[in-house]
Amino acid sequence: MTIAGNAIRLVWSAAFLGGAFNHARQILAGGWMPYSFAPAALNLFWTLLLPIDLLVVALLWWKVRAGAVLGLVVMVADVAINSGFVQAAASADFPTALFLQTLFLGFVLGSIAILLGGQAKFVG
């Protein structure tokens, strides 16, 4: 892996560890499925992000391509789901977090080709 690739993995890892930390904090404070304000499916999705975020980080350093693909899937799903929730709930708390997640998704999209060894193929 190149220096740029390692730097990208560090940024991705920090972001996914930050997400895992936030979800762990919520679970420790509120128990399993702590997001009582959300529908059950959304509550489950957010709760499951704790192990999934940790898996992304592990894979980024063990199986880079798998970690990159899973990280991309997680971020696309997270931003899409959170965008829908913000629209439906008109929550004042979520827009800042959603904005930061969307910025990180942009970074993921812009850097994934390096993690995939420059072989990312986009069909369009």
N, C-alpha and C positions, 0 to 999 in steps of 0.2 A: 504494500500500500504506500502511496506517495505521501509526502508531507501534507499536501493539500487534503488528501483523503483522510489522513489521521486527524487533521484539524476539523474537518467536517464531522467525522465520527464523534469527536469530543463535543462539538456543539449539539449534535443530535442527542448524544448521551445526556448532556446536561439538561436539555429540554425535557426528554422523556423521564429522567430521574426527578426533575421538578414536578412533572405531572404525577408521577407515582407518589411522591412525598405528599402532594396536596390530597390525593385520594386516600392515602394511608391516614393522614390527619383527620379527614372526615369520618373514616371508618372507626378510628379509635375514639372519636368524640361521640359518634352517633350509632355505632354498631353496624352490623352487616346491613346493607341497603339503607344508608343514612340519609338519602336525599328524599325525605318524606314529601316535599313539595312537588315532586315529579311523578309522572306515571310510572308504574312498576317496570315496564320495559326499559324506560330511560334510566331509572334508578339502577337496574341491573347492569345496563351498558356502562354507566359511569363507575359502578363498583368494580366491574371486571377490568376496567382500564388499569387498576393497580397491578395485577399480575401481567397483563399484556404489555404495559409500558416497561416493566422490568424485563420481560422476555425480549422486547425490541433491543434494549441496551445490551443484554447478554449476546444476542445474535449479531449485533453490530461488531462485536469484538471476536466472535467465534466463527460465524458464518455471515460474512459481510453482506452478500447479495440477499440472503433470506431476511436479514435484519432491515436492509434498505427497503425491500418490497413490503414487509410487514409494517414498517414505520410509515411508509407512504399510505398504505391502506388505512391504518389507524388514523392518521391525520386527516385524510379525505373524509372518512366516516365521522370523525369527531367534529370537524368544522361543519359538515352538512347537518348533522344531528343537532348540534348546538345552535346553528343558525335557525333551524326550524323551531327549536324551543324558544329562542329569543323572540322570534316573530309571534309565536302563539301566546307566550306569557307576557310579552312586553316588559321583560324584567330589566330593571335599572342596574342590577348587579352584574349581569352577564356580558354586556357589550364590551367592556374593557378586556375581559378574559378572552372573549371571542375575537376581538381585534388582534390580540397577541398571538392567539392560536392561528389566525389567518396569516399573519406575518410569518410565523414559523412554517406554515404550509407552503408559502411562497419560497422560503429558503429550501425546504425539502424538495420541492419541484425543480428549483434551480440547481441543486447540488447532487441529486440522485444519480445522474449520469456518471459522475466521478466515482461514486461508491459502487456502481455497477461495472466499473472498468471501462467507461466510455462507450459501452455497448448498448445503452438504452435505446430502444427502438420505439418511436412514437408513431402510431398509425393515425393518419388524419385526412 
